[in-house]
């Protein structure tokens, strides 16, 4: 039995390479029922101002936003920022997401929860929000 307060990754998911986006994604190896907590990832939490300063300094040195890879994997965590560990940063965006992020704030864990039944072979996607791409200056590669 899993301890609900500890990080884990469900054994029914795996990482796969996706040639269309030249990147990775999380896929169901087996059927996953709706409302399953697929992952609880630990976080490295930092002051949001720290990331803003890093981006500003790198841009001042001529680095473009999309070249600063760390910024692509951070999440908002209450009034701070965080880098998810585990596989949580690898879930791709979809406007028709089948999973969602859930903050287990008391345990400092980021959860990924299935919104509906997920079939074997199906990619597990979350939404980054309607403004994420524009705010960061990125273009969507594909929508799953």
Buried (B, 14 or more C-beta within 10 A) or exposed (E): EEEEEEBBBBEBBEEEEBEEEEEBBBBBEEEBEEEBBBBBBBBEBBEBEEBEEBBEEBEEEEEEBEEBEEBEEBBEBEEBBBBBBBBBBBBBBBEEBBBBBEBBEEBBBBBBBBBEBBEEEBBBBBBBEEEEEEEBEBEEEEEB
